[in-house]
Amino acid sequence: MTLGAEQVGLLAMERMTRLVGVRPSSLVGIAKEADGWKVTLEAVNRKAIPDSCDILAVYEVYLDDEGNLGSFSRIRLRKRGDTE
């Protein structure tokens, strides 16, 4: 069975929730690669008051073409109010 981008995004979010214990707040990017998929997700790492001071974590999840987890890593932290 061939997985589409939507299915891969949902699988990556599920895998991250199981690994980190936090549900991603957004899917930032998804790209088909030669040997699978790279999915970039963002989640609240630490809540703060005001919300603009929340610390967000950006994660990269690599899945193979069958949806199996290949690798997972946090690539950066940022304040919600910071723009790139």
C-alpha positions, 0 to 999 in steps of 0.5 A: 500500500502506498501512503499519501502525504496526509496519511504520513502526516497523521502517522508522524503526529501519532508516533511523536505523541507516543514518543514524547507524550505531547500532541503536536500543535501543527504540521510544519512541513512534509516532503517525500524523499527517495527512501521515505518521508520527512515530516516537520512538526511543532509542539508546545514544549513549555507553557508560559503566561503570556502565551507569546512566551510559550517555548515551542519545539520543532521536531523532524520525523522520518518515516519509511514508505510503509509508515515505519519510524526511521528516526526522530529528533528535536531540531530547535526550540523557539519562543512562540512570539519569535518569527523566522 
